[in-house]
Amino acid sequence: MKILVVNCGSSSLKYQLIDMETEEVMAKGYLERIGIDGSFLTHRVGEQKYKIEKDIKNHAEGMELVIEQLLHKDYGVISSLDEIDAIGHRIVHGGDKFTKSVLVDDEVIKGIEEAIKFAPLHNPAHLQGIYACQKELPGKPNVVVFDTAFHQTMPEKAYMYAIPYEYYEKYKIRKYGAHGTSHKFVSQRVAEIMNKPIEDLKIISCHLGQGASLCAIMNGKSVDTSMGLTPLAGVPMGSRSGDLDPSVVTFLMEKENISPADMETLLNKKSGKLGLSGVSIDDRDIEAAAKEGNKRAQLAIDNFVYQVAGFVGRYAAQMNGVDVITFEAGIGENGIDVRKEICDYLGFLGVKIDEEKNNCRGEEVEISTPDSKVKVYVVPTNEELMIARETRDLVK
């Protein structure tokens, strides 16, 4: 079975074609600047990379270009679209309607539309991706995998906000979380590595990238997570504020005469490490500036480490213990110093790090010492493979 995994952004389209017999990536690519001048596709087959520059007006045209590459006479990996058995789509927000991955039908489309209010930048783009695949690959089953679905196992005490209950009843305002596909993949993988049933483990999964969230996992199920109604909550991120006193928002809106829309932009695109450092949303740039003596850059790093460690401690308390901590995503997989600094805060849990083992990037490795009371692993995430597996299981 061959499955095409599609992840659409507002002006982008990422994809992978995976052979599920071997779970090998046959081809993958990233189409950027859809609907903007200068759109281009970077397509990869093995170690070979091909760049195609072409004006792409919408996601439908983008899918046409992707299919052309998959079928290309020189470097194509399939000879016919009949070889593609199904398409799996990443969906950021499913509201409280979807507790698992589902096959696409009219009711599912309606549910994704209803959740647009929680993910106005993401869900419309995901829908465009679905429509494009239905047009270009007619008759093929489409499966949607929700970032929020994994967190639907959270108990009410974890997902409810202490505001008048009527707003939950009217607008479904509650914690939903994100990165669920990544947290699910990594928790399952670390249980395999440890050769233990996931039901026997208390896991704290740290998905740390430009977007970042932590997840407390018991018995293989999410019981709490740091992101909230939207992916803005939790720890500070590349350009997102993370948690803050709600009065900060109303104070600034009044003092600076900021509209709700502009405040959304400020919190999502001008805050976080970018706002604190004044340097960049990219940790590599911030770390370089900090090494050159930029105190605000160092503050941005220190603040991030402090907040992540705080959530780990909180989740260890809420689960009454922790067996294993995982690091994944761009910073989690590559941030040698950040991992060590986070773990240095966790000595009270019995966490001990082997600095030689921790001196790695992008590798699957245990970085804790043999006598550490809590195991610590770096586990490269693979959301695309998780989406492909869910798609395969549903289609079968």
Secondary structure as UniProt FT lines:
FT   STRAND          2..8
FT   STRAND          13..19
FT   TURN            20..23
FT   STRAND          24..32
FT   TURN            34..35
FT   TURN            37..38
FT   STRAND          40..45
FT   TURN            46..47
FT   STRAND          48..53
FT   HELIX           59..70
FT   TURN            73..75
FT   HELIX           81..83
FT   STRAND          86..91
FT   TURN            95..97
FT   STRAND          102..103
FT   HELIX           106..114
FT   HELIX           115..118
FT   TURN            120..122
FT   HELIX           123..136
FT   TURN            138..139
FT   STRAND          142..146
FT   TURN            147..148
FT   HELIX           149..153
FT   HELIX           156..159
FT   HELIX           166..171
FT   HELIX           180..194
FT   HELIX           198..200
FT   STRAND          202..208
FT   STRAND          212..218
FT   TURN            219..220
FT   STRAND          221..225
FT   TURN            231..232
FT   HELIX           246..255
FT   TURN            256..257
FT   HELIX           260..269
FT   HELIX           272..277
FT   HELIX           283..291
FT   TURN            292..293
FT   HELIX           295..318
FT   TURN            319..320
FT   STRAND          324..328
FT   HELIX           329..334
FT   HELIX           336..344
FT   TURN            345..346
FT   HELIX           347..349
FT   HELIX           355..358
FT   STRAND          365..366
FT   TURN            370..371
FT   STRAND          375..378
FT   HELIX           383..395
//
